[in-house]
């Protein structure tokens, strides 16, 4: 099939590679549309989107645009005569003109079991909310965010220690198989769209940097899920106040496990380090497994304890 690929984030990289590689005889990627390069890192250098980098690697023609609904770009896409607009982690809303291209279907690969977790951060929110299962959905794009008819779906269990970043990568690898199944059904005219049940819908709003603030007076299970759901970005962060130091240190927690969900008989405040180096929550205790000090790399918590000479009574303060 003749495909125009609209994507920006890493989530679509495996799918576009599959389209060009193993399915090359069935599908032709006519062009890639992606977001413009952005400044990133300490040096504020311009960085292309992951999809732009893959397009260059695969020698695919691509265009960067702040607005895919620009009349000139819509006219250009129309001139390519695509049969499919495939949208994956694009970051822009698809307007009416593109939705109504002649002889063309507009489909989207989304990282949840729709109608649950409509929005920009479905993988993060599934873990934050303690879901045991998530998956992928391919939908027909309409004028509402992630609300189109379902063309295909696959479920997967969320692993016990999986972070949002790890789940993201695993779902991205699963993506090409589901996309391929849907494209095959569309080509054969056997696709059977299912209307989403809006009463089951919930939102997965975009995360901002400050959303990673840890609150130690929350339940231990909620804190653990929050830590895993926020890694690697924006990261669940807090302040470490050691008795031997005047100023607190900002740290980001990468992974943790629940030690106890029971309320302990203690007068120590939430966030306090105990004798066994676990952390008091309200209720329960949590064990930190990986931690990243500010302006440093992720490390095992045991190494951090030794390096900082962490002591019982030291306290992790809220973010």
N, C-alpha and C positions, 0 to 999 in steps of 0.2 A: 504494500500500500504506500501511497505517496504521503509522507508525514512532514509536518513542520513541528519542531520540538521547541516548546517554551519552558525554560527552566533556568534556575540560578544556583540553588544550593546543591550540596553534595548528595542529597537524597536521590537525585535523578541520574547521577553519573553512571551507575551500573546499568541502568535501563538504556541510556543512549549508546553505551558501548555494545550492549547486546543487539540493539537495532542495527548497528553498523556491521557487527561481526557475525554472530551465529545465525542471525535471521536476514542477512544481507540480500539473499536471493528473493525473499518475500517482501521486504520493505525497503523503501528508499527515503533517507532523511534529506529532504530538499534544502532545508536551512534551519539554523538554530537562532532563536531570539532569546536574549538574556538581559539582565540588568547591567548597567554601566559599572566599570571598575570603581572601587571605593578605596579611601584611605584607611589603613589599618596598621597596627603595631606601633612601637615606640617612635619609629622614624616617620610615621604617617605617610608611608609610601603607598602608591596606587597599586591595588591588587585586583586582578580580574576575578570574576566569579568562578567557582569550580567548574561550572558547565562551559564557560568560555575557554578555560584551560583545556578541558577534554575535547572541545570542538577543534581547537588548534592541533592537538595531538592526533586527532582522527582526520585532519585535513577537511573538515566540514565548513562550509560557508556559515558565518554567523554575524548577527547584528546586535549591538547594544542599544537599549532604548530605555528612557525613563518612563515612557508611556506607549505601551503596545497598541493602544487605541487611537494613536495619532493617524490622521487620515492618510498621510503618505505611506505609512507602514502598513496600514490595513489594505491599501491599494496594492502594495507590493506583495503581501501575503496572498491576496486574491489572485494576482497574476501567476503565482506558482501553481495554482490549481490543486491544492492539497485535498486529500480525502480524509485526513485526520489532522487535527491540532492536538498534540499530546502535551499536557500541562503537568509538570512535576516540580514542586517547590519553586515556583516562579516568583511569587511575591507581588504580583499585580493582578487586579481584578480584570477579567475578560469582559469587554463591552459587547453591546448588542450587535454591532456590525460584524465582529468576528464570530459571534454565536450563530449568526445567520448567513455564513458563507455558503454559497451554493454547492450542493453535493459534498458536504464536508461535515464530519462529526467532531465535536470538541469534547475530549475526555480528559480526566484528571486522575492521577494516582495519589491517594491520600493515606497517611500513616495511622489509621485507626479503623475500627469496625463501625463505620457510620451506621446510624446517625449519632453514635456517641463520639464526643470530642471533635466537634466541628471547630476549626480555627487553625491558628498558625503554629501551635505547639502541642499537638495531640500526643506525641510520644512522652514528653515531659509530664503532662498532666495525668496520663494513665498511671505512671509510676508514683507520682505524688499522691494520687488518690487511692493507692493500694490495690489497683486492679491486678487480678491474677492472669488475665488474658487480654490480648490486643490483636492487631493484625493489619491488613491492608484492604483498601477498597478502591475500585475503579468506578468512577461515576461519570455520567453525562453532565457536563458543566451547564448550569443555567445562571440566571441573574442573581441568585442568592448564594452566599458563601457555603460551599460544601453540602448543598441541599439537593443536588440533582439525583436523577434516578440511578440506582445501583446496577452496574453492568457485570461486576465480578467482585468476589470477596474471598479472603483466606485468613484464617485465624492462627495464632501461635501463643503458646504459654510464655509469660514473662518469667525469666529465670530468677531464682531466689536472690542472687547477689548482683543482678544486672543493673547497670546504670542507664540513664537516658542515652548517653553516647553509644554505649554498646548495643542497646536495642535499636537505635537509629541505624547503625551499620548493618545489623542483621536483617532488618526489614528492607533496607536498600538492596541487599543481595537477593532477597526474595522477590523484589519488585518485577524484574524482567519476566519471570514465569507467569505471573498474573497478567501483566500487560500483554504478553504473547497470547495467552488464552483468550483475552477479550478481543484483541485485534483479529484473531482467527475467526471468532464468532461473527464479528462485524463483516469481515470479508465474505463469509459464507451466508450472511443474512440470517443467522440463527440466534443472534443476541436477543435476550428477553429482559428488558429493563424492569427493575422493581422499584416502586415508589417508596421513598423513605418514610418511616413513621415519625413525624415531627414530635410526637408526644414523648419519644424516647431520647430526643436530642439533648446534648449538653455541650457546653462551650469549652474550648481550649485556647484561651487568649494568648497573644504574643507575650513573651517574658521580657522584662527589662532588667538591667543590671542590679537595681536595688531590690528586686523581688527575691533575691537569695538570702535575705536576712533570717538567721536562725533565731527562733524563740524557744528557749530551754524549758519554759514552763508548760509547753505542750506535751501531749502524751508521747511516750517513747517510740511507739510504732509510727506515729505521724512524723516525728523528727527523722527517723531512719528513712522513711519513704521520701521525705522532702530532700534529704541529702542526696539520695540516689537519683531522684528525678531532676535535680538541678545540675548534675554533673554531665559534661564538663562546662556548660555555660547555661546560666550566668554564674553558677557555682554557689553552694550554700556556705555563707561566711559568718564569722563572729569575731569577737575579740578575746584574746587570752590574757588574763591578768595574773601574773605570777607574784607571789608574796615577796620574792627577792628582787623584783623590778618595779620601777616607778611607773613606767608607761606601758599600757597594754599593747599587744601585738595582734595585727589583723591576720587571720588565718582562714583558709577555705577547706572545708571537709569534703573529701572525694568519695569515701565509702565507710560504712559503719554496719554494726550488727546489734540486734537487741539482746541484752543480757537478762533483763527481767522486766516484766510489765506490771509487777506488783508495787504497791506503795511501800516504801521503806520508812521505818521509824527513825527519822533523822531530822535534825533542825537545820542542817546545811541547806543553803539555797540552791535552786536549780543551776546546773552548769558546773558544780563543784567536782573536782577530781577526787576520787576515793583512793583507798589503800591499794586496790588492785588496778588502778589507772582507768577505771570506767568512769562515766560521767553521770551525775544525778540528773534525772528529768522529773517531771511531775505528771503522772507517776512513772516509776521504773528507772532502770539504768541502761545506758548504751555504751558500747565499746567502739571507739574510733579505730579504723583500720588503715586509712590513708588520709594524709593531710598535706596541704600546700601552704607554706608560709608566704606572706606577701612578697612579690618579686622573686620568687624561688620556684623550684620544681616540686611536683607531687612526690611524696615519700611515704614509706611505711611509718605508721604512728609510733612503733617501737623505736625506730631510729630518731624520730622527732623527740620522744621522751628522753632518750639518752643525750641528744645534742642540746636540748634546752634545760636538762636536769629538772624535769617536771616533778613536782612534789604533791602529795596529798594535801588538799586544802587550796591549791591553786584553782583558779576558776575561769571557765569559759563564759564570757558575758554575751548578751544578745548582740546580734549584728547591728 
